[in-house]
Protein backbone atom coordinates (compact mmCIF):
# COMPACT_ATOMS: atom_id res chain seq x y z
CA UNK A 1 0.00 0.00 0.00
CA UNK A 2 3.06 2.24 0.06
CA UNK A 3 2.54 3.13 -3.57
CA UNK A 4 0.55 5.99 -5.00
CA UNK A 5 -0.99 3.71 -7.61
CA UNK A 6 -2.83 1.57 -5.03
CA UNK A 7 -4.52 4.63 -3.53
CA UNK A 8 -5.31 6.26 -6.88
CA UNK A 9 -7.08 3.07 -7.99
CA UNK A 10 -8.89 2.73 -4.64
CA UNK A 11 -10.18 6.32 -4.57
CA UNK A 12 -11.12 6.26 -8.26
CA UNK A 13 -13.13 3.10 -7.65
CA UNK A 14 -14.90 4.59 -4.62
CA UNK A 15 -15.65 7.80 -6.54
CA UNK A 16 -17.01 5.83 -9.50
CA UNK A 17 -19.30 3.77 -7.26
CA UNK A 18 -20.57 6.97 -5.64
CA UNK A 19 -21.12 8.62 -9.02
CA UNK A 20 -23.09 5.56 -10.18
CA UNK A 21 -25.27 5.73 -7.04
CA UNK A 22 -25.79 9.46 -7.63
CA UNK A 23 -26.92 8.82 -11.20
CA UNK A 24 -29.31 6.11 -10.00
CA UNK A 25 -30.79 8.50 -7.43
CA UNK A 26 -31.08 11.31 -9.97
CA UNK A 27 -32.91 9.22 -12.54
CA UNK A 28 -35.35 8.03 -9.89
CA UNK A 29 -36.67 11.52 -9.31
CA UNK A 30 -40.33 12.26 -9.75
CA UNK A 31 -42.54 15.29 -9.38
CA UNK A 32 -45.30 16.20 -7.02
CA UNK A 33 -46.13 13.90 -4.16
CA UNK A 34 -46.30 14.59 -0.47
CA UNK A 35 -43.91 16.82 1.44
CA UNK A 36 -43.11 15.88 5.04
CA UNK A 37 -41.69 18.77 7.02
CA UNK A 38 -39.57 17.83 10.02
CA UNK A 39 -38.51 20.43 12.57
CA UNK A 40 -35.92 19.21 15.08
CA UNK A 41 -36.76 15.61 14.24
CA UNK A 42 -40.50 15.97 14.77
CA UNK A 43 -43.07 15.89 12.00
CA UNK A 44 -44.31 19.46 11.81
CA UNK A 45 -46.53 19.29 8.77
CA UNK A 46 -47.63 17.27 5.75
CA UNK A 47 -48.40 18.99 2.46
CA UNK A 48 -50.00 17.30 -0.54
CA UNK A 49 -48.09 19.18 -3.22
CA UNK A 50 -50.46 18.19 -6.01
CA UNK A 51 -53.50 19.37 -4.06
CA UNK A 52 -52.34 22.98 -3.56
CA UNK A 53 -54.16 25.48 -5.73
CA UNK A 54 -52.38 28.66 -4.64
CA UNK A 55 -49.01 29.16 -3.02
CA UNK A 56 -48.81 29.11 0.74
CA UNK A 57 -46.05 29.89 3.19
CA UNK A 58 -45.19 28.27 6.49
CA UNK A 59 -42.98 29.97 9.05
CA UNK A 60 -41.07 27.76 11.45
CA UNK A 61 -39.45 29.39 14.47
CA UNK A 62 -37.32 27.66 17.04
CA UNK A 63 -34.39 27.81 19.39
CA UNK A 64 -31.85 28.12 16.59
CA UNK A 65 -33.58 30.22 13.99
CA UNK A 66 -36.30 30.82 11.45
CA UNK A 67 -37.15 29.08 8.19
CA UNK A 68 -39.90 30.29 5.88
CA UNK A 69 -41.14 27.53 3.62
CA UNK A 70 -43.09 28.22 0.45
CA UNK A 71 -45.20 25.58 -1.27
CA UNK A 72 -46.80 25.78 -4.68
CA UNK A 73 -48.63 23.27 -6.83
CA UNK A 74 -46.21 20.37 -7.27
CA UNK A 75 -43.17 21.97 -5.65
CA UNK A 76 -41.73 23.31 -2.42
CA UNK A 77 -38.77 25.41 -1.32
CA UNK A 78 -37.24 27.26 1.57
CA UNK A 79 -37.91 30.90 0.72
CA UNK A 80 -36.00 32.48 3.59
CA UNK A 81 -33.73 31.31 6.36
CA UNK A 82 -31.46 32.91 8.90
CA UNK A 83 -28.98 30.04 9.00
CA UNK A 84 -25.30 30.74 8.44
CA UNK A 85 -24.89 29.58 4.86
CA UNK A 86 -28.47 29.51 3.45
CA UNK A 87 -27.77 26.32 1.50
CA UNK A 88 -31.42 25.34 1.94
CA UNK A 89 -32.52 28.53 0.18
CA UNK A 90 -29.98 28.10 -2.60
CA UNK A 91 -31.30 24.59 -3.25
CA UNK A 92 -34.38 26.27 -4.70
CA UNK A 93 -37.61 24.62 -5.73
CA UNK A 94 -37.79 20.88 -5.18
CA UNK A 95 -40.52 18.83 -6.72
CA UNK A 96 -39.60 15.27 -5.91
CA UNK A 97 -36.80 12.80 -5.98
CA UNK A 98 -34.93 11.26 -3.11
CA UNK A 99 -32.87 14.29 -2.09
CA UNK A 100 -34.47 16.09 0.84
CA UNK A 101 -34.12 19.80 1.58
CA UNK A 102 -32.00 20.04 4.68
CA UNK A 103 -31.14 23.02 6.87
CA UNK A 104 -28.81 21.54 9.45
CA UNK A 105 -28.14 24.70 11.49
CA UNK A 106 -31.87 25.13 12.15
CA UNK A 107 -32.78 21.43 12.29
CA UNK A 108 -35.15 21.47 9.30
CA UNK A 109 -35.71 18.58 6.91
CA UNK A 110 -38.26 18.48 4.10
CA UNK A 111 -38.73 15.03 2.61
CA UNK A 112 -40.85 14.36 -0.45
CA UNK A 113 -42.51 11.02 -1.01
CA UNK A 114 -44.45 9.54 -3.84
CA UNK A 115 -45.41 11.68 -6.78
CA UNK A 116 -46.00 11.13 -10.43
CA UNK A 117 -42.88 9.21 -11.34
CA UNK A 118 -43.05 5.99 -13.28
CA UNK A 119 -45.52 4.69 -10.70
CA UNK A 120 -47.98 7.39 -11.70
CA UNK A 121 -48.32 6.43 -15.34
CA UNK A 122 -51.68 4.81 -15.93
CA UNK A 123 -52.54 3.29 -19.32
CA UNK B 1 3.73 16.05 30.73
CA UNK B 2 6.85 18.10 30.22
CA UNK B 3 6.69 21.84 29.60
CA UNK B 4 8.19 21.27 26.16
CA UNK B 5 5.40 18.85 25.23
CA UNK B 6 2.71 21.14 26.63
CA UNK B 7 4.00 24.13 24.66
CA UNK B 8 4.32 22.08 21.46
CA UNK B 9 0.74 20.84 21.73
CA UNK B 10 -0.52 24.33 22.59
CA UNK B 11 1.21 25.73 19.50
CA UNK B 12 -0.33 23.05 17.30
CA UNK B 13 -3.76 23.74 18.82
CA UNK B 14 -3.39 27.48 18.18
CA UNK B 15 -2.37 26.93 14.54
CA UNK B 16 -5.26 24.50 13.95
CA UNK B 17 -7.74 26.84 15.62
CA UNK B 18 -6.69 29.82 13.50
CA UNK B 19 -7.04 27.78 10.32
CA UNK B 20 -10.42 26.45 11.54
CA UNK B 21 -11.79 29.94 12.32
CA UNK B 22 -10.51 31.55 9.12
CA UNK B 23 -11.92 28.71 7.04
CA UNK B 24 -15.36 29.14 8.63
CA UNK B 25 -15.43 32.69 7.25
CA UNK B 26 -15.03 31.46 3.68
CA UNK B 27 -17.77 29.33 2.18
CA UNK B 28 -17.13 27.23 -0.92
CA UNK B 29 -19.39 27.91 -3.91
CA UNK B 30 -20.81 24.37 -3.81
CA UNK B 31 -24.54 23.85 -3.21
CA UNK B 32 -24.03 20.81 -1.01
CA UNK B 33 -24.55 21.16 2.73
CA UNK B 34 -21.48 20.61 4.84
CA UNK B 35 -18.80 20.66 2.15
CA UNK B 36 -15.62 22.43 3.21
CA UNK B 37 -11.93 22.01 2.60
CA UNK B 38 -11.09 20.92 6.13
CA UNK B 39 -7.82 22.82 6.13
CA UNK B 40 -7.39 22.36 9.90
CA UNK B 41 -6.78 18.70 9.13
CA UNK B 42 -3.37 19.74 7.77
CA UNK B 43 -2.27 20.14 11.40
CA UNK B 44 -3.56 16.67 12.34
CA UNK B 45 -1.77 15.14 9.33
CA UNK B 46 1.43 17.02 10.14
CA UNK B 47 1.37 15.71 13.71
CA UNK B 48 0.69 12.19 12.46
CA UNK B 49 3.57 12.15 9.97
CA UNK B 50 6.24 14.73 10.75
CA UNK B 51 7.54 13.78 14.14
CA UNK B 52 7.23 10.03 13.66
CA UNK B 53 7.31 8.31 17.00
CA UNK B 54 7.71 11.55 18.94
CA UNK B 55 4.06 12.47 19.39
CA UNK B 56 1.63 9.98 20.88
CA UNK B 57 -1.84 9.25 19.55
CA UNK B 58 -3.24 10.77 22.76
CA UNK B 59 -1.41 14.04 22.05
CA UNK B 60 -2.84 14.28 18.54
CA UNK B 61 -6.31 13.46 19.85
CA UNK B 62 -5.99 16.11 22.57
CA UNK B 63 -5.07 18.80 20.02
CA UNK B 64 -8.03 17.78 17.86
CA UNK B 65 -10.51 17.88 20.76
CA UNK B 66 -9.23 21.25 21.99
CA UNK B 67 -9.46 22.69 18.49
CA UNK B 68 -13.02 21.39 17.98
CA UNK B 69 -14.21 22.59 21.38
CA UNK B 70 -12.63 26.05 21.06
CA UNK B 71 -13.72 26.28 17.43
CA UNK B 72 -17.36 25.69 18.37
CA UNK B 73 -17.11 28.32 21.11
CA UNK B 74 -15.59 30.84 18.68
CA UNK B 75 -18.24 30.05 16.06
CA UNK B 76 -20.93 30.51 18.72
CA UNK B 77 -22.87 27.53 17.44
CA UNK B 78 -23.35 24.62 19.85
CA UNK B 79 -24.85 22.53 17.06
CA UNK B 80 -21.56 22.76 15.17
CA UNK B 81 -19.88 20.98 18.09
CA UNK B 82 -21.81 17.74 17.57
CA UNK B 83 -21.10 17.68 13.83
CA UNK B 84 -17.43 18.59 14.23
CA UNK B 85 -16.96 15.97 16.94
CA UNK B 86 -18.58 13.18 14.95
CA UNK B 87 -16.65 14.09 11.79
CA UNK B 88 -13.36 14.82 13.51
CA UNK B 89 -13.23 11.69 15.67
CA UNK B 90 -14.14 9.36 12.82
CA UNK B 91 -11.62 11.09 10.52
CA UNK B 92 -8.77 10.91 13.03
CA UNK B 93 -9.49 7.23 13.69
CA UNK B 94 -9.41 6.50 9.94
CA UNK B 95 -6.19 8.49 9.53
CA UNK B 96 -4.46 6.79 12.46
CA UNK B 97 -5.23 3.41 10.93
CA UNK B 98 -4.20 4.55 7.42
CA UNK B 99 -0.95 6.01 8.77
CA UNK B 100 0.28 2.52 9.62
CA UNK B 101 0.08 1.49 5.99
CA UNK B 102 1.52 4.49 4.14
CA UNK B 103 4.85 6.26 3.74
CA UNK B 104 5.46 9.99 3.71
CA UNK B 105 4.81 10.08 -0.04
CA UNK B 106 1.18 8.99 0.53
CA UNK B 107 0.06 11.60 3.04
CA UNK B 108 -2.40 12.75 0.39
CA UNK B 109 -4.08 9.31 0.57
CA UNK B 110 -4.29 9.59 4.35
CA UNK B 111 -5.91 13.01 3.89
CA UNK B 112 -8.46 11.57 1.46
CA UNK B 113 -9.34 8.84 3.96
CA UNK B 114 -9.80 11.58 6.56
CA UNK B 115 -12.02 13.57 4.19
CA UNK B 116 -14.21 10.57 3.42
CA UNK B 117 -14.68 9.55 7.04
CA UNK B 118 -15.13 13.11 8.25
CA UNK B 119 -18.12 13.44 5.92
CA UNK B 120 -19.48 10.00 6.87
CA UNK B 121 -19.30 11.05 10.53
CA UNK B 122 -21.16 14.28 9.83
CA UNK B 123 -23.90 12.46 7.92
CA UNK B 124 -24.29 9.98 10.80
CA UNK B 125 -24.56 12.90 13.26
CA UNK B 126 -27.12 14.61 11.02
CA UNK B 127 -29.19 11.41 10.81
CA UNK B 128 -29.16 11.00 14.60
CA UNK B 129 -29.83 14.69 15.39
CA UNK B 130 -32.61 15.25 12.87
CA UNK B 131 -33.99 11.70 13.11
CA UNK B 132 -34.17 11.54 9.32
CA UNK B 133 -32.41 8.53 7.72
CA UNK B 134 -33.22 10.02 4.27
CA UNK B 135 -30.24 12.36 4.72
CA UNK B 136 -28.09 9.35 3.80
CA UNK B 137 -28.75 10.15 0.12
CA UNK B 138 -26.11 12.87 0.48
CA UNK B 139 -23.53 10.20 1.30
CA UNK B 140 -22.25 9.45 -2.25
CA UNK B 141 -21.96 13.15 -3.02
CA UNK B 142 -20.15 13.88 0.23
CA UNK B 143 -17.79 10.90 -0.17
CA UNK B 144 -16.71 12.25 -3.57
CA UNK B 145 -16.36 15.73 -2.05
CA UNK B 146 -14.35 14.22 0.82
CA UNK B 147 -11.91 12.57 -1.58
CA UNK B 148 -11.36 15.82 -3.50
CA UNK B 149 -10.96 18.08 -0.46
CA UNK B 150 -8.99 15.38 1.39
CA UNK B 151 -6.47 14.96 -1.43
CA UNK B 152 -6.10 18.75 -1.55
CA UNK B 153 -5.43 19.22 2.16
CA UNK B 154 -3.40 16.00 2.23
CA UNK B 155 -1.09 17.31 -0.50
CA UNK B 156 -0.61 20.55 1.44
CA UNK B 157 0.25 18.48 4.52
CA UNK B 158 2.63 16.34 2.45
CA UNK B 159 4.53 19.41 1.22
CA UNK B 160 4.51 20.89 4.73
CA UNK B 161 5.95 17.71 6.23
CA UNK B 162 8.60 17.55 3.50
CA UNK B 163 9.72 21.13 4.04
CA UNK B 164 9.18 21.71 7.75
CA UNK B 165 9.49 18.44 9.64
CA UNK B 166 13.28 18.85 9.92
CA UNK B 167 12.70 21.96 12.03
CA UNK B 168 10.49 20.08 14.45
CA UNK B 169 12.32 19.87 17.76
CA UNK B 170 12.19 16.84 19.98
CA UNK B 171 9.23 16.77 22.37
Interface residues (C-beta under 8 A of the other chain):
Chain A: X1 X2 X3 X4 X7 X10 X11 X14 X15 X17 X18 X19 X21 X22 X25 X38 X40 X41 X42 X64 X84 X85 X87 X88 X90 X91 X98 X99 X100 X102 X104 X105 X107 X109 X111
Chain B: X27 X31 X32 X33 X34 X77 X79 X83 X101 X102 X103 X105 X106 X108 X109 X112 X116 X126 X129 X130 X131 X132 X134 X135 X137 X138 X139 X140 X141 X143 X144 X147 X151
